[in-house]
């Protein structure tokens, strides 16, 4: 009989679980034997995920419904919490001079404040068992690829800063904090603004790079199954086609 995964019977909460990286992580954890709950706005997708993989659906918007009640529902359904994966995120690309400020607020609400509120609500349960937090950031949280991605990058710089602060804050509790920083991944993150020429350009580039959400999920599982004495501080990964120069050229930064 093969050895059980270290994630077997672990209790995992994933935000943004209805699509993209969050969905892939939820499925990978469930397939490894974990008990998984997923938070997302699209209830019908969560129900499909529940039917196919046994993921507990917790439908809601962490920016509108209140993160604490959503986390409480998930923790109650799972009987505790060992792992939190903050994968919810949106991207609204555009130059600062041309962008509606509501797009900036939306990105900070989801990518930063939503992550903070979910994490704060989950910390008491995580501290009980010395759990793990994985925050999905981006390579854009380390270096701005182009002016059009400046504010999105600002939200991801914030995720890196929050993760570093959490590592300091939680060092004595045994809770591990990992920042995952992928480059272009083929997901739906750019699909909500098909009328935007800038967003469409990013969407087409992400669709053709050859790195999938499942690749990121595999890296997250690697971090989660490391020995308890080992903390994966940060994992940065890009498709082989995305060298730094190619990345900047692709999005239009010729400096």
C-alpha positions as CSV (number, residue, x, y, z in Angstrom):
1,X,0.0,0.0,0.0
2,X,1.5,3.4,-0.9
3,X,2.3,5.8,1.9
4,X,-0.3,8.4,2.7
5,X,0.3,12.0,1.7
6,X,1.3,14.3,4.5
7,X,-1.9,16.2,3.6
8,X,-4.1,13.2,4.3
9,X,-7.0,14.3,6.6
10,X,-5.5,17.8,6.9
11,X,-8.1,20.6,6.9
12,X,-7.5,23.1,4.1
13,X,-9.3,26.3,3.2
14,X,-8.8,27.9,-0.2
15,X,-10.1,31.2,-1.3
16,X,-10.8,31.9,-5.0
17,X,-11.6,28.2,-5.3
18,X,-14.0,28.4,-8.2
19,X,-11.4,29.0,-11.0
20,X,-7.8,29.2,-11.9
21,X,-5.0,28.7,-9.4
22,X,-7.4,28.5,-6.4
23,X,-9.4,25.7,-8.1
24,X,-6.3,23.8,-9.0
25,X,-5.0,24.0,-5.5
26,X,-8.3,22.9,-4.0
27,X,-8.4,19.8,-6.3
28,X,-4.8,18.9,-5.7
29,X,-5.3,19.0,-1.9
30,X,-8.5,17.0,-2.1
31,X,-6.8,14.4,-4.3
32,X,-4.0,14.2,-1.7
33,X,-6.5,13.2,0.9
34,X,-7.1,16.6,2.5
35,X,-10.5,17.8,3.7
36,X,-11.0,21.0,1.7
37,X,-13.3,23.9,1.9
38,X,-13.4,26.5,-0.9
39,X,-14.6,30.1,-0.7
40,X,-15.7,31.9,-3.9
41,X,-18.4,34.0,-5.3
42,X,-19.7,31.7,-8.0
43,X,-21.8,29.2,-6.1
44,X,-22.6,27.0,-9.1
45,X,-18.9,26.4,-9.7
46,X,-18.3,25.5,-6.1
47,X,-21.1,23.0,-6.2
48,X,-19.5,21.4,-9.3
49,X,-16.2,21.3,-7.4
50,X,-18.0,19.7,-4.5
51,X,-19.7,17.1,-6.6
52,X,-16.5,16.1,-8.4
53,X,-13.9,16.4,-5.6
54,X,-15.7,16.6,-2.3
55,X,-14.7,20.2,-1.7
56,X,-17.0,21.9,0.9
57,X,-18.6,24.9,-0.8
58,X,-18.7,28.2,1.0
59,X,-20.2,30.7,-1.4
60,X,-19.6,34.4,-0.7
61,X,-17.5,37.4,-1.5
62,X,-14.8,38.2,1.1
63,X,-15.1,41.9,0.3
64,X,-18.8,42.1,0.7
65,X,-20.2,39.3,2.8
66,X,-17.7,39.5,5.6
67,X,-14.6,37.3,5.7
68,X,-15.1,36.3,9.3
69,X,-18.4,34.7,8.8
70,X,-17.2,32.8,5.7
71,X,-14.1,31.6,7.4
72,X,-16.2,30.6,10.5
73,X,-18.5,28.5,8.2
74,X,-15.5,26.8,6.6
75,X,-13.8,26.0,9.9
76,X,-17.0,24.7,11.4
77,X,-17.6,22.4,8.4
78,X,-14.0,21.1,8.5
79,X,-13.8,20.8,12.3
80,X,-10.8,23.1,12.5
81,X,-8.1,24.4,10.2
82,X,-4.6,23.4,9.3
83,X,-3.9,25.2,6.0
84,X,-5.1,28.5,4.6
85,X,-4.4,29.3,0.9
86,X,-5.2,32.8,-0.1
87,X,-5.7,32.5,-3.9
88,X,-8.5,35.0,-4.6
89,X,-7.4,37.8,-6.9
90,X,-8.4,40.1,-9.7
91,X,-6.4,42.1,-12.3
92,X,-7.5,45.3,-13.9
93,X,-4.7,46.6,-16.2
94,X,-4.4,50.1,-17.4
95,X,-2.3,53.3,-17.2
96,X,-2.9,55.4,-14.0
97,X,-4.0,58.3,-16.1
98,X,-6.7,56.3,-17.9
99,X,-8.0,54.0,-15.2
100,X,-11.3,54.4,-13.3
101,X,-10.3,54.6,-9.6
102,X,-13.0,52.0,-8.9
103,X,-10.7,49.4,-10.6
104,X,-7.9,50.3,-8.1
105,X,-10.3,49.9,-5.2
106,X,-11.6,46.6,-6.5
107,X,-8.1,45.2,-6.8
108,X,-7.0,46.4,-3.3
109,X,-10.3,45.1,-1.8
110,X,-9.8,41.6,-3.1
111,X,-6.0,41.2,-3.4
112,X,-5.0,42.9,-0.2
113,X,-7.9,43.7,2.2
114,X,-9.7,40.4,1.5
115,X,-6.5,38.5,2.1
116,X,-5.9,40.3,5.3
117,X,-9.4,39.8,6.6
118,X,-9.5,36.1,5.8
119,X,-6.1,35.6,7.3
120,X,-7.1,37.4,10.5
121,X,-10.2,35.4,10.9
122,X,-8.4,32.1,10.3
123,X,-5.4,32.7,12.6
124,X,-7.0,31.5,15.9
125,X,-7.8,28.1,14.3
126,X,-4.4,27.9,12.5
127,X,-2.5,28.6,15.7
128,X,-4.2,25.7,17.5
129,X,-2.3,23.2,15.3
130,X,0.7,25.1,14.0
131,X,-0.7,25.3,10.5
132,X,0.4,26.8,7.2
133,X,-0.5,29.9,5.2
134,X,0.1,30.2,1.5
135,X,-0.4,33.6,-0.1
136,X,-0.6,33.6,-3.9
137,X,1.2,36.7,-5.1
138,X,2.9,37.2,-8.5
139,X,6.2,37.9,-10.1
140,X,4.7,41.3,-10.6
141,X,4.9,41.7,-6.8
142,X,8.7,41.8,-7.1
143,X,9.2,43.8,-10.3
144,X,6.7,45.9,-12.3
145,X,6.6,44.4,-15.8
146,X,5.0,47.5,-17.5
147,X,3.3,50.7,-16.6
148,X,-0.1,49.3,-17.4
149,X,0.3,46.8,-14.6
150,X,1.5,49.2,-12.0
151,X,-1.5,49.2,-9.6
152,X,-2.0,45.5,-9.9
153,X,1.7,45.1,-9.1
154,X,1.2,47.4,-6.1
155,X,-1.4,45.0,-4.7
156,X,1.1,42.1,-5.1
157,X,3.9,44.0,-3.6
158,X,1.6,44.4,-0.6
159,X,1.0,40.6,-0.5
160,X,4.7,40.0,-0.2
161,X,5.0,42.6,2.6
162,X,2.1,41.1,4.5
163,X,3.6,37.6,4.1
164,X,6.9,38.8,5.5
165,X,5.2,40.5,8.5
166,X,3.1,37.4,9.2
167,X,6.3,35.3,9.2
168,X,7.7,37.6,11.9
169,X,4.5,37.7,13.9
170,X,3.9,33.9,13.8
171,X,7.4,32.7,14.3
172,X,6.8,31.5,17.8
173,X,3.4,29.9,17.0
174,X,4.8,27.3,14.5
175,X,2.6,28.6,11.7
176,X,4.5,28.6,8.4
177,X,3.9,31.3,5.8
178,X,4.8,30.8,2.1
179,X,4.6,33.4,-0.6
180,X,3.9,31.9,-4.1
181,X,5.0,34.2,-6.9
182,X,4.1,32.8,-10.4
183,X,4.7,34.5,-13.7
184,X,2.1,34.3,-16.5
185,X,-0.3,31.4,-15.9
186,X,-3.2,30.4,-18.2
187,X,-6.2,31.3,-16.1
188,X,-9.4,33.4,-16.3
189,X,-7.9,36.4,-14.3
190,X,-7.9,38.7,-17.4
191,X,-11.2,37.5,-18.8
192,X,-13.5,39.9,-16.9
193,X,-12.6,42.9,-19.1
194,X,-12.7,41.5,-22.7
195,X,-13.6,45.0,-24.0
196,X,-10.2,46.4,-22.8
197,X,-7.4,46.2,-25.4
198,X,-4.8,46.3,-22.7
199,X,-6.4,43.4,-20.8
200,X,-7.0,41.4,-23.9
201,X,-3.2,41.7,-24.7
202,X,-2.3,40.3,-21.3
203,X,-5.0,37.6,-21.6
204,X,-3.6,36.4,-24.9
205,X,0.0,36.3,-23.6
206,X,-1.0,34.4,-20.5
207,X,-2.9,31.9,-22.6
208,X,0.1,31.0,-24.6
209,X,3.0,30.7,-22.2
210,X,2.7,27.0,-21.3
211,X,2.4,27.2,-17.6
212,X,-0.9,26.0,-16.1
213,X,-2.7,26.5,-12.8
214,X,-1.9,22.8,-12.0
215,X,1.8,23.6,-12.2
216,X,1.4,26.2,-9.4
217,X,-0.8,23.8,-7.4
218,X,2.0,21.2,-7.5
219,X,4.5,23.8,-6.2
220,X,2.1,24.7,-3.4
221,X,1.7,21.0,-2.4
222,X,5.5,20.8,-2.3
223,X,5.6,23.6,0.3
224,X,2.7,22.2,2.3
225,X,4.3,18.7,2.5
226,X,7.7,19.8,3.5
227,X,8.9,18.6,6.9
228,X,7.5,20.6,9.8
229,X,11.0,21.9,10.6
230,X,11.3,23.5,7.1
231,X,9.6,26.7,6.0
232,X,9.3,27.5,2.3
233,X,9.5,31.3,2.5
234,X,8.9,32.0,-1.1
235,X,8.5,30.1,-4.4
236,X,9.0,32.0,-7.6
237,X,8.2,30.2,-10.8
238,X,7.8,31.2,-14.5
239,X,7.2,29.4,-17.7
240,X,10.5,28.7,-19.5
241,X,9.4,31.1,-22.3
242,X,9.2,34.0,-19.8
243,X,12.7,35.2,-19.3
244,X,12.9,38.6,-17.7
245,X,13.6,40.3,-21.0
246,X,10.9,38.4,-22.9
247,X,8.4,39.2,-20.2
248,X,9.1,43.0,-20.4
249,X,9.1,42.9,-24.2
250,X,5.8,41.0,-24.4
251,X,3.9,43.5,-22.3
252,X,5.4,46.5,-24.1
253,X,8.1,47.8,-21.8
254,X,11.1,48.5,-24.0
255,X,13.3,50.3,-21.5
